[in-house]
């Protein structure tokens, strides 16, 4: 696919700025209708899009069809959320001459508003859900912003086909021209990120690539928010009692989580801590691993093999189970002593079908290792009710991960109201945000307060009569419509 020229990038971002100014004035009903129109269009073209995705990504048809359903589901979920208005966080403080702070309080009214033209860097491993019409695009459009999508080179044909569907659906819904546009090429993405018309950017990918873009976003004359999901090893901690109760079940479920989608999931559990005295390691060795196959693209394959080779090279790491093919699943193991001495290397994300098992001697080591973790998307505890170590682990893991799981594995990120997909750096560049779930809309909004503005000039969410019929905080009290 030809890269987008500098002149074309400039034209596209300029048009996006104009479209954003128009879209922010659109009614909530219009935004919702547009999102549903996109979802309907993608569903209607499933039989056209899925085969293209299969060819470009090597992912299985059932996985891709499920991912497309997830994509259209989240578009419709944002559309359904918009009318209730809680995402606006509307607050009204009426003027109060007797305000106790010692000075009169002016009339102040605050809401969240669209931040502006948004640049989305698509992911490689989710060609639908984290790509052209994925969560970042859905939440940015729902918030009232135009989107410029930087396509991933791993699936360019699919990106253009999906873009055609999105653009046609938005036009049919009466959306402004230029509300959604796609560009190709690394240099085009950087140029768009540096363009003054772009007011916010999002990214899903590697630590190296994400950090480079994050630095560019912050080095601009006008720095902008950059929401990057970068990398995570997603450690899982097995207590003694859990290992004694169901070593075979733990081994089976762990292997399924590690090898699903050939290990190319940002939430894949890459390190498993098990008691040295348990049979979990033996049960893992007995598991039948799936046959290896091509990964998403040559870059992913190269990165995976490099990371795997680095972990293998540590003295004291050995194979538990592996296939003969270079891309077959691999389970490695080591002791807690070796892990302690080489933690930085052994916690490296191996983005592919591989994981490391660490055998610990004492449960107190789990708290030690948890306290030394870098930021993670997830952290998992496999335990039993009454495990004292769990009560110690959870408070520590909650400071290191965006999502803490109990007796469930982290692969599979449900689109819900309460979902959190992010975490401390390097899991994400913005610790206070999520890229999955309804709270994702807040990344593409900014607060604006109106002081002493006449009612007829206020946004509808802040007018005295509450024409939107939404819940608001009025003089400190939540008021129902």
N, C-alpha and C positions, 0 to 999 in steps of 0.2 A: 504494500500500500504506500503510495507516495506521501511524503511528509507535507504538511500544510506549510505554505510559504509564509515568510514574515509579513508580507503585505496582507495576505488573507487572514492571518492571525489578528492583525491590527483591525481589520474590518470587522471580524467576528466579535471581538471583545467590545468594540464601539457599539455594534448593534445590540449586544447583550446588555450594555448599560442603558440604552434607550428602552429595550424591552422590560428591564427590571423596573424602571421608573413607571412604566405603564402597568405592569403586573402588580405592583404594590398597591395600586389604586383599585384593583379588581375586587369584587365582592368575595366573601368567603364561599358563597354558593358557586361562583364561577370557578374558583380554585378547585373546589371539591369536584365539580363536574369535569374539569380538565383531567384530574388525576384518575378518575374512573374511566374516562375515555381512553387514556393511555393503557390502563389495565385491560380493558376490553380488547384493544387492538393487539396487545401482546398475546393474550389468550387465543385470539382468532388466528394468529400467525404461528402458533406453536409448532405445527407440523413443518413449517418452512424454516423456523429458526433453530430448532433442536438439532437437526442433522448437520447444519453448519457448525454449531457448537461442538458436536461430537468430532467432526473432522479436524477442527482447529485445536481442541483442548485434550483430546483422547479420553474425556470423561464419559462415563456410561450413560446411556439414554435415560434409564430410570432416575438416576441422580440429577440429570439436567432438567427433566420434566418436573421433578419435585422442586428444584431450585426456581424454575420459572413460575410455578404456582406460588412459591413463597414471595417472589418479586411482585406479582400482581396482587397478592394478599396484602402486602404492606402498603402498596399504593392505595388500595381501597380503605385500609385501616386509617391512613392519614386523612383521606377524604371524609371518613365518618367522624373523625376526631375534631375536625375544624369547626363545625357549627357550635360545639359546646363551649368553646372559647376560653377554657381554663389555661390553655397555652399562652394566651395573651397576658396573663398575670396582671389584670387590670386593677389598679388601686386608686382610690379617690380619698383625698384628705380635704374636707371643706375648710374654708377660712375660719379661724378661731382666735378671737381677740384675747381670750383668757388662756391660751396655750401655756401649760405649766413650765415650759423651759425658760420663761422669763421674758419672752418677746412674742408678739402675735404670730400666729401661723398663717401663711398665705394659702390660697386655694391651690392645691397641687394635685395633678392627675398623671399617672404613669402607666405605660403599657409597653409591651415588647413589639418591635416593628421590624420589617425586613431589613437585613443588613446590606444587601446590594448584590451585584452580579457575582456569581459563585463559580469557581473553577474546581471541577471534580476530576481527580486522577483515578481512573478505573483500575480494579484489581485483576490479576491474572487467574486466580484460583476459583473465583465465582463469576463466570462470564455473564450471568444474569443478575444475581442478587447484590453484588458489589461492583457492578459495572455500569453500563449505559443508563439503564432505568432502575438502578439499584437504590439502596437505602439513602445514600447521600443525595442523589438526584431527587428522589421522592420527598425527602424532608426539606430540601432547599426550595423546591417548587411549592410545596405546601406552605412554607413560611412566607412566600411572596417574592421570590428571587428568580431571575433568569439563571440558566446554567450553561456553562461551557464545559464540555466533557472532553478530557484528554484520553483518547482510546488507548487501551493496552495493546502493545504489539503482538501479544500472544493470540489474539483473536480479532484481527482487523476486519475481516469480512463480516463476521457476526456483528461487530460494533456498528458497521455501516448499515446493515440490514435492520438492526434494532433501532438505530437512529431514524431511519426512514419511517418506521412504524410510529415512533414517538412524535416526530414532527408532524406527520399526517394527522395523528389523533389530536394533538394540541390545536392544529389549524381547524379541524372539524368542531372543536369545542369553543372556537372563537378567541383563542389566546393570541397575544401579540406575535408578530413575526420576529424571529430571532430569540424567542424565549428559551429554546433549547438548540444547541449547535455542538458539533463534534469536530475535534482537531486531531491530527496524527503527528507523531514524531517527538522525540525528546526535546529538541531545540524549540519546537513549537510550544510544548508545555512550559518550558522555562520562560519563553517570551511572554506567554499569557500570564504566568504567575507574576511577572514583573510589571505588567500593564497597570497603569493607575486606575483603569476602569474596574478591575477585579478587586473586590472588597473582602473576600474570604475564600479559603481553599481547603479541600479535604483530600486525603490520600490513604490508600490501603496497600501495604507492600513491605519491603525490607527496611531494616534499620538504616542501612547505608543510603539507599535512595531517599527514604523519607527524611532522614536528617539533613541531607543536602538541600532538599526542597524547603524544609523548615527554616534553614539558615537563610536561604534566598528570600523567603517571605518576611523574615525579620530584618533583613538588610535593606529592604526597599526604603525610599524616602518617606513613604507612608507604610510602616509595618502593618501587616494584616493578620488576623487569626488564621492559624494553620492547624487543622485537625488531622493529625496523622496517626494511623494505627500501624505500628512498625513491626514488632516481633515479640514472641512470648514462648517460653518453654513449658508453661502450664504444669508445674510439679504436682504429683499426687502422693499422699502420705497414707500408708496402710498401718493401722495400729496392730499390736500383738493379738488382741482378742479377735479382731476381724480376720487376720491371717489364719488363726487357729480354727475359726468357724468355717471359712469357705475359701480356701486357697485356690481351688480349681475354678470356682466362679470368678474370683478376682482376676486370675490369669486369662480366662476366656474373654471377659469384658474388656480388659486392658488391651489385649491384642486387637479386638474388634475396633476399639477406639483409635488405636495407633495406625492401623492399616486402612481404615475407611478413607475413600477417595485417595488412596495411595499415600496417605499421610500428609496430604497437601491442604491441611486445614490449620488456620491460625490458632485454634483451640486444641490441637492434638496434644495429649499428655506426653511430653517428651522425656520426663524423668519420673521414675516410680521408686519410692522408698519403701522397702519391705524388711521385716525382721530377718536377721541372718539365720536365726534358728528355725524359721518357718519353711514350709515346702513350696512357697510361691514360686521361687526360682525354678525348681524342678517341674512344677506345673507349667510354667512358661516354656520351658524347653520341650515339653510334650505337646504343645499346641501346634496344630498344622497351620503354617503360614500360607497366605494366598500367593499365587504366582505373581511375579513382578511384571511390570509393563512400562510403557513410555510415560514419562511425566508430562506436565503441561507444556513445556517448551524447553529448548536447549539451555536457556539461562537457568531455569529451575533445576534441571538435571545437574548442571555444572556446580551450582551452589550446594545442592544436596550432597553430591559426592565429595566436595571439598570439606564441608562441615563434618560429614561422617568420617572422613579420613583423619581429620584433626582429633576427633574424640577417640578413634581407634588407636592413634599414635601414643596416647597417654599410657605409660607403664602401669600395669595393674588393671587395665580394661581388657575384658575378654568377651568372646561371643557366647551367648546363651543359645541362640538359634538363628540361622540365616540360610537363604537360598544360594544357589550357585550363580544366578544372574546378577549383573552389576546393579540392577535396580530392584532386586528382590527385597522384601522386608528383612530387617536386621534387628535383633534384640541383643544388646550388649549389657554387661554387668560389671560392677566393681564394688569395692568395700567402702564403708564410710570414711575410713582413714585416707584412702586414695582420693575420694571425692573432696574431702576437706582440704587436701593439699593442692588440688587442681580444679577448684570449683568454677573459676571463670571459664576455663576451657570446657569442662564437662556440662556446664549449663548452656552451652551454645545451642541455639535452635537448629535442629536438623530438619529442614522443611522437606519432608518426604517420609517414606515408610521405615523409620528407625526410631529407637528409643533406648534409653539407658536405665538399667535397674541398679539401685544402690542398696546394698545390704547393711543395715545398721545393727549395732550391738545393744544399744540402750535407747529407750524412747525419748529420753532427754535430748538426744542428738537431733530429733526432729525439730524441736523448738530452736536449737542452735542454727540449723540449716535454714529454717524459715526466716529467721531474723537477718540472715545474710543475703536473701534473695534480692535481685533487681526487680523492678516493676513487672508485673505479670497481668495478662488478661484474666487468667483463672488460677485458682489453687483448689485442690480437691483433697478431702479427707475421707478415707474408707475406714469406718470405725463401727463400734457398737455402743449402744446406749450405756452410759455410765463410765465410758473411757475418760479417765482423768486427763490424759494428754490432750484430748480434743478440746477441753476447756482452756488449755494453755495455748493450743495452736491457733484457734479461730481468731482471737484478738490480734495475734501477730500477723496472720495471713491477711486479715482485713486491711492492714496497713501496706501490704505488698501487692494485692491483686484487686481487680475490679469486680470479680465474681468469685465467691467462695462456695464450693459445693460439698454436700454431705451425701455419701453413698450414691452418687451419680457421676457419670463421666462427662467431661466438659464439651466434647464435640456435639454439635447440635445447638445452635443459638436461636432460641425461640423469639419471634417478633411479638412483643407484649408491651403492656404499659410499664411494667416494672423492670424490664431488662436493662442490664448494664454491660456494655461491650467497650471496654477501655480500661485504663489503669495507670498507675504511675509509670513514668518514663523508665525503660524504652518501650513499654507496651503501647504507650500513646504519648503524643506531644502535649495534650491538654487533659490533665488528670480529672478535670471537673466535667467531662463530657462523655457521651456514649454515641457510637455509630449505629447501634441497633436499638429498635424500640421507639416508642412514641416520644420519649424525652429527647430524641435526636434533633427534633425541630428547633430546640433552643440554641443549637450551634449557629443557626443561620438567622437569628434574631438579635436585636440590640435594644436596650431600654431607652425610652425617651419620656421625659417628664414635661408637662405643660403647666405653667404657672400663670394664674389669673387670666386664662384665655376664655373668651366668650363661648358659651355653650354651643352656639351654631357653628363655630369654627373648630370644635374639637372632633377627634376621630369618634366614630360611632360607639366604640367600646367604652369611651369615657364620658359620653353625654349623660346628663342627669336622668333622662327618661329611659336609659338603657335599651335602645332600640334593637340591639342584638340579642337581648334576653339571656345574658350570661351571668355567671356567678362573679361577683366582684368583692374586693375588700374596701368597705366604705367606713372611713373614720376608725379604722382598725378592726372592724367587725366584718366577717364574711357574710355577705347578703345574697340570698337566693333571688332569682328573677321573679 
